[in-house]
Amino acid sequence: MTFPRRIPMPLALAAVLLAVPTALAGCSATKTGDTAGSSDSGGTLKIGLVTKTDSNPYFVSMRDAATKEAKAEGAELIAKAGTADGDNDSQVTAVENLIASGVKAILITPNDSKAIVPTLKAAQAKGIFVAALDTQTDGNQGVDATWATDNTKAGEEQGAYVKAALGSTAPVLAMLDLQPGVSVGDQRHAGFLTGMGLTDDSPEIAGTQDTSGDQAKGQTAMENLLQKNDAINAVYTINEPAAIGAYTALKNAGKDTTTVLGSIDGGCTGVTAVKDGKIAATVMQFPSKMAVEGVKAAVAFAKDGTKPTVPASGYIDTGVQLITDKPLGGLEAKDTTWGLQNCWGTAS
């Protein structure tokens, strides 16, 4: 894609004067005739992406999708990441470096929804478009838009499927959670119980343990809960790594074929586990869609100052999809063939 040459000084001055009202309104505008991938200086539009880590397949897929979309739009994506999940300081440094590099937009998956806000507000104060992906900031502060999964709905779909799979059998339920105080984990937990028609006080819950979404911790948690109650016949898991760990524990205890195991994620490894009968069903989310929509919004903002309309929920829902090869209870589902065509990461 070619970009316009610099215009003569008198015309450039006029363009700057015409852009002042828009800039004062907090929006950056491009010159008449700019292509979508152009910055207001006539060069290539630079978009920054800061993910939680650069090793998790979920965020790798997000980065790859953003890079591809930016290229299609004639823009340049500068990708950075936190050093570890939960590390705010490295993300602050990444955002500050992106500001210094002259980006016109920053997309971020916050490691700390509250601590990152002042840094994002500093970017906005410089006229930079800021959007959160996957995880909302505290009170949606410091961002112009957010694209994320409706985690409550994802939990509800997992719960509804597990309930349908149990049929008339009374649930003896194990809850494999994330960790305290993390909104994603709280929302999925609450949604699952709603889907099951239960509450945190329901006697059907045999026990709850945190897993940090980790496979090894998921196995240990499942082993601990089985030791306390070997009648467990249904398991909620916060994500697929925890579910695969739980499956190992169930198989070792000879209970893998008599226990309904549900999950959430939609990674290729998890979908393969559904195909292989290790997980009964998983609920897929779409990190690539979050990235693509974020890049498109960044380009639109750079072009004419347009910002997305954000619903009352505070985020734009990128959807979920139940994946199973055994659809039940009238729940709308896709099979694992579709799942493997639309999953993120690689099967392992």
Secondary structure, DSSP 8 states (H G I E B T S, - for coil): --------HHHHHHHHHHHHHHHHTT-----TT--TTB-TTSSB-EEEEEES-SSSHHHHHHHHHHHHHHHHTT-EEEEEE-SSTT-HHHHHHHHHHHHHHT-SEEEE--SSTTTTHHHHHHHHHTT-EEEEESS--GGGTT-SEEEE--HHHHHHHHHHHHHHHHTTS---EEEEE--TT-HHHHHHHHHHHHHHT--TT-TTEEEEEE-TT-HHHHHHHHHHHHHH-TT--EEEESSHHHHHHHHHHHHHTT-TTSSEEEEEE-BHHHHHHHHTTSSSEEEE--HHHHHHHHHHHHHHHHHH-------TTSSEE---EEE-SS--TT---B-HHHHHHH-BS---
